[in-house]
Amino acid sequence: MPIVSTQSYEPLIDGRQSARAMRVRRGVQRLMNAQGLSSLPEVALTSGRRADLLCLDARGEFWIVEIKTSIADFRMDRKWPDYRQHCDRLYFATHPEVPQDIFPQECGLIVSDGYWAEIVREAPEHKLAGATRKALTLRFGRLAADRLQTAEWVANPFMTDLPDDTAV
């Protein structure tokens, strides 16, 4: 199912994420935006994994943020080490009710209340290879453009409120 749903009143919510995960994501995205990072949710990676958030800064550095909303959610996830090959920094994000000590020290940690978020532990840097960075940058740009186009089409599928360009 694509991240942009053409069948929903809320086209940017596809139903895969819980309401709590969506609130955590919203706070994290606000933080990323304030820090100058652009973020895309639910990005399929070349390894077959799917990043909850893929973030890109102005220097071309990629962060992956994995959202975990409970202890059980974290314990069931054994795939998180695979994300390292797709980012310069790897973070977990959660909400204040989840104990912070369950998350591995080798990853950054973000706590979100749904309205804002705070980085409580910086992620160590592990630089991507140049070819990987280029491929990921192209993927990020194309995916963002495709999602914007789909969102525009969902907002006005029949182009009914366009100005009459015959008057120009």
C-alpha positions as CSV (number, residue, x, y, z in Angstrom):
1,M,0.0,0.0,0.0
2,P,1.5,3.4,-0.9
3,I,2.1,6.1,1.7
4,V,-0.3,8.4,-0.1
5,S,-3.8,6.8,-0.2
6,T,-6.1,7.9,-3.0
7,Q,-9.0,6.2,-1.3
8,S,-8.9,8.1,2.0
9,Y,-10.2,11.4,3.2
10,E,-6.8,11.7,4.8
11,P,-4.6,10.8,1.9
12,L,-1.3,11.0,3.8
13,I,-2.3,8.4,6.3
14,D,-2.4,4.9,4.9
15,G,-3.5,2.9,8.0
16,R,-0.3,1.0,8.7
17,Q,0.7,3.1,11.7
18,S,-1.1,3.2,15.0
19,A,-2.4,6.6,16.3
20,R,0.3,6.6,18.9
21,A,3.0,6.1,16.3
22,M,1.6,8.9,14.2
23,R,1.7,11.2,17.2
24,V,5.4,10.3,17.8
25,R,6.1,10.8,14.2
26,R,4.5,14.2,14.1
27,G,6.6,15.5,17.0
28,V,9.8,14.1,15.4
29,Q,9.0,15.6,12.1
30,R,8.5,19.0,13.7
31,L,11.9,18.7,15.4
32,M,13.5,17.6,12.2
33,N,12.0,20.5,10.3
34,A,13.2,23.0,13.0
35,Q,16.7,21.6,12.7
36,G,16.7,22.0,8.9
37,L,16.1,18.3,8.0
38,S,13.5,17.2,5.5
39,S,11.8,14.0,6.3
40,L,9.8,11.3,4.4
41,P,7.8,8.7,6.2
42,E,7.6,5.0,5.3
43,V,10.5,4.8,2.8
44,A,11.2,1.4,1.2
45,L,15.0,0.7,1.2
46,T,17.0,-1.3,-1.3
47,S,17.5,-4.0,1.4
48,G,13.8,-4.6,1.4
49,R,13.3,-2.9,4.8
50,R,11.1,0.1,5.4
51,A,12.3,3.1,7.3
52,D,9.7,4.9,9.5
53,L,11.3,8.2,8.7
54,L,14.2,9.0,6.3
55,C,15.6,12.5,7.0
56,L,18.0,14.5,4.9
57,D,19.9,17.6,6.0
58,A,21.3,20.4,3.9
59,R,24.8,18.8,3.7
60,G,23.3,15.5,2.3
61,E,23.5,13.6,5.5
62,F,20.8,10.9,6.0
63,W,19.2,10.0,9.3
64,I,16.8,7.1,9.8
65,V,14.4,7.3,12.7
66,E,12.7,4.1,13.8
67,I,9.5,4.7,15.9
68,K,8.8,2.3,18.7
69,T,5.6,2.8,20.8
70,S,6.1,0.1,23.5
71,I,8.6,-2.3,25.0
72,A,7.0,-5.2,23.0
73,D,7.2,-3.2,19.8
74,F,10.9,-2.7,20.3
75,R,11.6,-6.3,21.4
76,M,9.8,-7.7,18.3
77,D,12.1,-5.6,16.0
78,R,15.3,-7.5,15.2
79,K,15.8,-5.7,11.8
80,W,17.0,-2.4,13.1
81,P,20.8,-3.1,12.6
82,D,20.1,-3.5,8.9
83,Y,19.2,0.2,8.7
84,R,22.8,1.3,9.3
85,Q,23.7,0.6,5.7
86,H,21.2,3.2,4.6
87,C,22.0,6.2,6.8
88,D,24.7,8.3,8.4
89,R,22.9,8.3,11.8
90,L,20.3,5.9,13.2
91,Y,17.8,7.0,15.9
92,F,15.0,5.4,17.7
93,A,12.0,7.6,18.6
94,T,9.4,6.9,21.3
95,H,7.1,8.6,23.7
96,P,7.7,9.5,27.4
97,E,5.9,6.3,28.7
98,V,8.4,3.9,27.2
99,P,11.5,3.3,29.3
100,Q,14.6,4.9,27.6
101,D,17.0,2.3,28.9
102,I,15.6,-0.4,26.5
103,F,17.1,1.3,23.5
104,P,20.7,0.4,22.4
105,Q,23.4,2.9,23.3
106,E,24.9,2.6,19.8
107,C,21.8,4.5,18.4
108,G,20.5,7.9,19.1
109,L,17.2,8.4,21.0
110,I,14.4,10.9,20.5
111,V,11.5,11.3,22.8
112,S,8.3,12.8,21.3
113,D,5.1,14.0,23.0
114,G,3.3,14.3,19.7
115,Y,3.7,18.1,19.5
116,W,7.4,18.3,19.8
117,A,10.4,16.1,20.3
118,E,13.8,16.2,21.9
119,I,17.0,14.4,21.1
120,V,18.0,12.8,24.4
121,R,21.0,10.9,23.0
122,E,22.9,11.8,19.8
123,A,23.4,9.0,17.3
124,P,27.0,8.2,16.4
125,E,28.0,8.9,12.9
126,H,28.8,6.1,10.4
127,K,29.3,7.7,7.0
128,L,27.6,6.3,3.9
129,A,29.7,5.3,0.9
130,G,29.5,7.9,-1.9
131,A,27.6,5.7,-4.4
132,T,25.1,4.7,-1.7
133,R,24.6,8.4,-0.8
134,K,24.0,9.4,-4.4
135,A,21.5,6.6,-5.0
136,L,19.7,7.4,-1.7
137,T,19.6,11.1,-2.6
138,L,18.0,10.4,-6.0
139,R,15.5,8.1,-4.4
140,F,14.6,10.7,-1.7
141,G,14.0,13.4,-4.3
142,R,12.0,11.2,-6.7
143,L,9.9,9.8,-3.9
144,A,9.2,13.2,-2.5
145,A,8.1,14.5,-5.9
146,D,5.9,11.5,-6.6
147,R,4.2,11.9,-3.2
148,L,3.6,15.6,-3.8
149,Q,2.1,14.9,-7.2
150,T,-0.2,12.2,-5.8
151,A,-1.3,14.4,-2.9
152,E,-2.1,17.2,-5.3
153,W,-4.2,14.8,-7.5
154,V,-6.1,13.5,-4.4
155,A,-6.8,17.1,-3.3
156,N,-8.3,18.0,-6.7
157,P,-8.7,14.9,-8.8
158,F,-10.8,16.5,-11.5
159,M,-8.9,19.8,-11.6
160,T,-12.3,21.6,-11.2
161,D,-11.1,24.7,-9.5
162,L,-8.3,25.7,-11.9
163,P,-8.4,29.3,-13.3
164,D,-9.6,29.7,-16.8
165,D,-6.4,30.1,-18.8
166,T,-8.3,31.2,-21.9
167,A,-8.5,34.7,-20.4
168,V,-4.8,35.1,-20.5
